Amino acid sequence: MIEVRQLRKVYPGDVEAVKGIDFEVAPGEIFGLLGPNGAGKSTTIGMLTTTIRPSGGSARVGGFDVAENPLAARRVSSVVFQEPVVDRSLSGRTNLELHARLWRVEPGVARQRIAELSDALGVADLLDRAVGDYSGGERRRLEIARALVSEPRVLFLDEPTVGLDPRIRHELLEVIGRLRAGTDLTILLTTHYLDEAERLCDRIAVMHEGRIVALDHPQRLRHELGRELVELHVRDDLPAALAVLRAHGIPAEDAFSVGSTLTVPLRDLSAGEAIATINDLGVATAISAREPTLDDVYLRLTGDRLAPAA
């Protein structure tokens, strides 16, 4: 449903925001695009939604090339932007009806579609109130209903839960997870919440500095770090501690750090063996072991990699 081949975007000043990325999204799949600020996620979404023209490569949405046939690509897709776009002075119903008219949805079909969507998204009782009176979570639900009125085949969700409190975020995730039930709606989601991506997405792509540095099922990405990892608070400088660990058989090629905490995937070494060795070496003030998370995958891929010991 989405096909991206060597997609590039270069801004004035020779700033290459997206550096030749490739991925595909199957019909009915929820696909996550993750990465830190400046990784190229927003530029990628802009190109796929035809608001930014690619500098090279190609992208197709629903079979339509976004550069050569942007109107057709727009007709089969819809987007929920990070910033609200509904008119707060109008009622929820009027917002939905206006969007349906803009997309030339037949009035009878639009009425039925609005009734179904407002019920499914839990805003049916709010439709005749001004959107300015909605809570943040209610407004976000209306935004999603608005995006779906035109019956798109592809839905782009750009940071859909940003700024919402944990309870509302949890409820909205359930709504998003149900959206494709009984349909082949394809969803491309960008988010900074890794638990969100792991919960919703069939596959995720991690972007860093304009490139895709990993693409797979969340569980497989976690398994690449092995069954366990150890975290240690380092007494002295990290490179010295890393060199000591490697010299004593701790495989730290995939180690990464956050502040003074060094995280070391263990691969085939047991946590007990690693902790005993580290204790004997005296390079850490505290040591713990746990299973890898998607956060660990993200930090390893998007953080500063530790240089190999000389």
SULLINPE-V244978 format. One record per pair of residues at least 24 apart in sequence whose C-alpha atoms are under 10 Angstrom apart, sorted by the first residue. I is the first residue (numbers start at 1). J is the second residue. D is the distance in whole Angstrom. If there is no record, write none. Layout:
i,j,d
I,J,D
I,J,D
//
This chain:
i,j,d
1,25,6
1,26,5
1,27,5
1,28,9
1,29,9
1,60,8
1,61,6
1,62,5
1,63,7
1,64,9
1,153,8
1,154,7
1,185,10
1,186,7
1,187,10
2,26,7
2,27,8
2,48,9
2,59,7
2,60,6
2,61,5
2,62,6
2,63,8
2,64,9
2,65,10
2,154,8
2,186,9
2,187,10
2,188,9
3,48,10
3,58,8
3,59,6
3,60,5
3,61,7
3,62,9
3,63,8
3,64,10
3,65,9
4,44,10
4,48,9
4,57,8
4,58,6
4,59,4
4,60,7
4,61,9
4,65,10
5,56,9
5,57,6
5,58,5
5,59,6
5,60,9
6,56,7
6,57,5
6,58,7
6,59,9
7,44,8
7,47,9
7,48,10
7,54,7
7,55,8
7,56,6
7,57,4
7,58,6
7,59,7
7,211,10
8,40,10
8,43,9
8,44,9
8,47,9
8,53,10
8,54,6
8,55,5
8,56,5
8,57,6
8,58,8
8,59,10
8,210,9
8,211,10
9,40,9
9,43,8
9,44,8
9,47,8
9,52,9
9,53,8
9,54,5
9,55,5
9,56,7
9,57,9
9,210,9
10,53,10
10,54,8
10,55,6
10,56,9
11,54,10
11,55,9
16,40,9
16,55,9
16,209,9
16,210,7
17,41,9
17,42,10
17,43,7
17,44,9
17,209,7
17,210,5
17,211,9
18,42,10
18,43,7
18,44,7
18,54,9
18,55,9
18,56,10
18,207,9
18,208,9
18,209,8
18,210,4
18,211,6
18,212,9
19,55,10
19,56,9
19,57,10
19,209,8
19,210,5
19,211,6
19,212,9
20,55,10
20,56,8
20,57,7
20,58,10
20,210,8
20,211,7
20,212,9
21,57,9
21,58,10
21,207,9
21,210,8
21,211,6
21,212,6
21,213,10
22,57,9
22,58,9
22,59,9
22,211,9
22,212,8
22,215,10
23,59,10
23,205,8
23,212,9
23,215,8
24,59,10
24,60,10
24,61,10
25,61,9
25,154,10
25,186,8
25,187,9
25,188,8
25,202,10
25,203,9
26,184,9
26,185,10
26,186,7
26,187,10
27,62,9
27,153,8
27,154,8
27,183,10
27,184,6
27,185,7
27,186,5
27,187,9
28,153,9
28,154,9
28,180,7
28,181,9
28,182,10
28,183,7
28,184,4
28,185,5
28,186,4
28,187,7
28,202,10
29,154,10
29,180,8
29,184,8
29,185,8
29,186,5
29,187,6
29,188,8
29,200,10
29,201,8
29,202,6
29,203,8
30,154,10
30,155,9
30,156,10
30,176,10
30,177,9
30,180,9
30,185,9
30,186,6
30,187,5
30,188,6
30,189,7
30,197,9
30,200,7
30,201,5
30,202,6
30,203,7
30,204,9
31,156,10
31,186,8
31,187,6
31,188,5
31,189,6
31,190,9
31,197,9
31,200,8
31,201,5
31,202,6
31,203,5
31,204,6
31,205,8
31,216,10
31,217,10
32,157,10
32,187,8
32,188,6
32,189,5
32,190,6
32,191,7
32,194,10
32,196,9
32,197,6
32,198,9
32,200,8
32,201,6
32,202,8
32,203,6
32,204,4
32,205,6
32,206,8
32,215,10
32,217,10
32,218,10
33,158,9
33,188,7
33,189,6
33,190,5
33,191,7
33,192,9
33,197,9
33,201,10
33,203,9
33,204,6
33,205,5
33,206,6
33,207,7
33,212,9
33,215,9
34,189,8
34,190,6
34,191,6
34,192,7
34,193,9
34,194,8
34,197,8
34,204,7
34,205,6
34,206,5
34,207,6
34,208,9
34,212,9
34,214,10
34,298,8
35,190,9
35,191,8
35,192,7
35,194,10
35,205,8
35,206,5
35,207,5
35,208,6
35,209,9
35,210,10
35,211,10
35,212,9
35,213,10
35,298,8
35,299,10
35,301,9
35,302,7
36,191,10
36,192,8
36,206,9
36,207,8
36,208,7
36,209,9
36,298,9
36,299,10
36,302,7
36,303,9
37,192,9
37,207,10
37,208,9
37,209,9
38,207,9
38,208,8
38,209,7
38,210,8
39,206,9
39,207,6
39,208,5
39,209,5
39,210,5
39,211,8
39,212,9
39,302,9
40,207,7
40,208,7
40,209,7
40,210,5
40,211,8
40,212,9
41,158,9
41,190,7
41,191,9
41,206,9
41,207,7
41,208,9
41,209,10
41,210,8
41,211,10
41,212,10
42,158,8
42,159,10
42,190,8
43,210,9
44,210,9
45,79,9
45,81,10
45,156,8
45,157,9
45,158,8
45,188,9
45,189,9
45,190,9
48,73,8
48,74,9
48,77,10
48,156,9
49,73,8
49,74,7
49,77,8
49,78,8
49,79,7
49,155,10
49,156,8
50,74,7
61,153,9
61,154,8
62,152,10
62,153,7
62,154,7
62,186,10
73,154,10
74,152,9
74,154,9
75,103,8
75,150,8
75,151,9
75,152,7
75,153,9
75,154,10
76,150,9
76,151,8
76,152,5
76,153,5
76,154,6
76,155,9
77,147,9
77,148,9
77,150,9
77,151,8
77,152,5
77,153,6
77,154,5
77,155,6
77,156,8
77,185,10
77,186,9
77,187,10
78,144,9
78,146,9
78,147,6
78,148,7
78,149,9
78,150,8
78,151,9
78,152,6
78,153,8
78,154,6
78,155,5
78,156,6
78,157,9
78,187,10
79,143,9
79,144,8
79,146,9
79,147,6
79,148,9
79,152,9
79,154,8
79,155,6
79,156,4
79,157,6
79,158,8
79,187,10
79,188,9
80,140,9
80,143,6
80,144,6
80,145,9
80,146,9
80,147,6
80,148,10
80,155,8
80,156,6
80,157,5
80,158,6
80,159,9
80,160,7
80,189,10
81,140,10
81,143,9
81,144,10
81,147,10
81,156,8
81,157,7
81,158,5
81,159,8
81,160,7
82,140,9
82,157,8
82,158,5
82,159,5
82,160,6
82,161,8
82,162,7
82,163,10
82,190,10
82,191,10
83,140,10
83,158,9
83,159,9
83,160,9
83,162,9
84,136,10
84,139,8
84,140,8
84,142,10
84,143,7
84,160,10
85,139,10
85,140,10
85,143,8
85,146,10
86,131,8
86,132,10
86,139,8
86,140,9
86,142,8
86,143,7
86,146,8
87,130,9
87,131,7
87,132,8
88,129,10
88,130,6
88,131,4
88,132,4
88,133,8
88,134,9
88,139,9
89,129,9
89,130,6
89,131,6
89,132,6
89,133,9
90,127,10
90,128,9
90,129,8
90,130,5
90,131,6
90,132,8
91,126,8
91,127,6
91,128,5
91,129,5
91,130,4
91,131,5
91,132,8
91,133,9
91,134,10
92,118,9
92,123,9
92,124,9
92,125,10
92,126,7
92,127,4
92,128,6
92,129,6
92,130,6
92,131,6
92,132,9
92,134,9
92,139,9
92,142,7
92,143,9
92,145,10
92,146,9
93,118,9
93,123,10
93,124,9
93,126,8
93,127,5
93,128,6
93,129,8
93,130,9
93,131,9
93,142,9
93,146,10
94,127,8
94,128,8
94,129,10
94,130,9
94,131,10
95,127,9
95,130,10
95,131,9
95,142,9
95,143,9
95,145,10
95,146,7
96,127,9
96,142,8
96,143,9
96,145,8
96,146,5
96,147,9
96,148,9
96,149,7
96,150,10
97,146,9
97,149,9
98,146,9
99,146,7
99,147,8
99,148,10
99,149,7
99,150,8
100,146,8
100,147,9
100,148,9
100,149,6
100,150,6
100,151,10
101,149,10
101,150,9
102,150,9
103,149,9
103,150,6
103,151,10
104,150,8
105,149,8
105,150,7
105,151,9
106,150,10
109,149,9
109,150,10
110,149,7
110,150,8
110,151,10
111,149,10
112,149,10
113,145,9
113,148,9
113,149,6
113,150,9
113,151,9
114,145,8
114,146,8
114,148,9
114,149,7
114,150,10
116,145,9
116,149,10
117,141,10
117,142,9
117,144,9
117,145,6
117,146,9
117,148,8
117,149,8
117,179,10
118,142,8
118,144,10
118,145,7
118,146,9
119,145,10
120,145,9
120,175,8
120,178,9
120,179,9
121,145,7
121,172,9
121,174,10
121,175,7
121,176,9
121,178,10
121,179,9
122,175,9
135,164,10
135,168,10
136,161,9
136,162,10
136,163,8
136,164,7
136,165,9
136,168,9
137,161,8
137,163,9
137,164,7
137,165,8
137,167,10
137,168,6
137,169,8
137,171,9
137,172,7
138,168,9
138,172,9
140,164,9
140,168,10
140,172,8
141,172,7
141,175,9
141,176,10
144,175,10
144,176,9
144,179,10
148,179,10
148,185,10
151,185,9
152,185,8
152,186,9
153,183,9
153,184,7
153,185,5
153,186,6
153,187,9
154,184,9
154,185,6
154,186,5
154,187,6
154,188,8
155,185,7
155,186,6
155,187,5
155,188,6
155,189,8
156,186,9
156,187,6
156,188,5
156,189,6
156,190,8
157,187,7
157,188,6
157,189,5
157,190,6
157,191,9
158,188,8
158,189,6
158,190,5
158,191,7
159,189,7
159,190,5
159,191,5
159,192,7
159,193,9
160,189,8
160,190,8
160,191,8
161,191,8
161,192,10
161,193,9
161,196,9
162,191,8
162,192,8
162,193,9
169,196,9
170,196,9
173,197,10
173,199,8
173,200,8
174,199,10
174,200,9
176,200,8
177,201,9
193,295,9
194,218,10
194,293,9
194,294,6
194,295,6
194,296,10
194,297,10
194,298,8
195,293,9
195,294,8
195,295,8
197,294,9
198,293,9
198,294,7
198,295,10
206,297,9
206,298,7
206,301,8
206,302,8
207,298,10
207,301,9
207,302,8
208,298,10
208,301,8
208,302,6
208,303,9
209,302,8
212,301,10
213,298,10
213,301,7
213,302,8
214,297,9
214,298,9
214,301,8
218,293,9
218,294,7
218,297,9
219,292,10
219,293,9
219,294,8
220,294,10
221,292,10
221,293,9
221,294,7
221,296,10
221,297,7
221,298,9
222,291,9
222,292,6
222,293,6
222,294,6
222,295,9
222,296,8
222,297,6
222,298,10
223,267,10
223,291,9
223,292,8
223,293,9
223,294,10
223,297,9
224,265,9
224,267,8
224,292,9
224,297,8
225,254,8
225,255,10
225,264,9
225,265,6
225,266,8
225,267,7
225,291,9
225,292,7
225,293,9
225,294,10
225,296,8
225,297,7
225,300,10
226,265,6
226,266,6
226,267,5
226,268,7
226,269,9
226,291,8
226,292,7
227,265,8
227,266,8
227,267,7
227,268,8
227,269,9
227,270,9
227,271,9
227,290,9
227,291,6
227,292,7
228,264,9
228,265,6
228,266,6
228,267,7
228,268,9
228,269,9
228,270,8
228,271,7
228,289,7
228,290,6
228,291,5
228,292,6
228,293,10
229,255,9
229,263,7
229,264,5
229,265,4
229,266,5
229,267,8
229,269,9
229,270,9
229,271,7
229,274,9
229,288,8
229,289,6
229,290,6
229,291,6
229,292,6
229,293,10
229,296,10
230,255,10
230,262,8
230,263,6
230,264,5
230,265,7
230,266,7
230,270,10
230,271,7
230,272,10
230,274,8
230,275,8
230,278,10
230,287,7
230,288,6
230,289,4
230,290,7
230,291,9
230,292,9
231,255,10
231,256,10
231,257,9
231,261,7
231,262,6
231,263,4
231,264,6
231,265,9
231,275,10
231,284,9
231,286,8
231,287,6
231,288,5
231,289,6
231,290,8
232,257,10
232,260,8
232,261,6
232,262,5
232,263,7
232,264,8
232,275,9
232,278,9
232,283,9
232,284,6
232,285,7
232,286,6
232,287,4
232,288,7
232,289,9
233,257,10
233,258,10
233,259,9
233,260,6
233,261,5
233,262,6
233,263,9
233,283,8
233,284,5
233,285,6
233,286,5
233,287,7
233,288,9
234,259,10
234,260,6
234,261,6
234,262,7
234,282,9
234,283,6
234,284,4
234,285,6
234,286,8
234,287,9
235,260,8
235,261,10
235,282,8
235,283,6
235,284,5
235,285,6
235,286,9
236,260,9
236,283,7
236,284,8
236,285,10
237,283,10
238,262,7
238,283,10
238,306,8
239,306,7
239,307,8
239,308,8
239,309,7
239,310,9
240,283,9
240,309,8
240,310,10
241,278,10
241,281,9
241,282,10
241,283,6
241,284,8
241,309,10
242,283,9
242,306,9
242,307,9
242,308,8
242,309,7
243,307,10
243,308,8
243,309,5
243,310,8
244,278,9
244,281,8
244,282,10
244,283,8
244,309,9
245,274,9
245,277,9
245,278,7
245,281,8
245,283,9
245,309,10
246,308,9
246,309,8
247,309,9
248,274,10
248,277,8
248,278,9
248,281,9
249,274,9
249,277,9
250,274,7
250,275,10
250,277,8
250,278,9
252,306,9
252,308,9
252,309,10
253,305,9
253,306,8
253,307,9
253,308,7
253,309,10
254,300,7
254,301,9
254,305,8
254,306,8
254,308,10
255,300,7
255,305,8
255,306,7
255,307,10
255,308,10
256,296,9
256,297,10
256,299,7
256,300,6
256,301,9
256,302,10
256,303,7
256,304,7
256,305,6
256,306,6
256,307,10
257,299,8
257,300,8
257,303,8
257,304,8
257,305,8
257,306,8
258,299,8
258,300,10
258,303,8
258,304,9
260,284,10
261,286,9
261,287,10
262,287,10
262,306,10
263,287,10
263,288,10
263,289,10
263,292,10
263,296,8
263,299,10
263,300,9
264,289,10
264,296,10
264,300,10
265,289,10
265,290,10
265,291,9
265,292,8
265,296,9
//
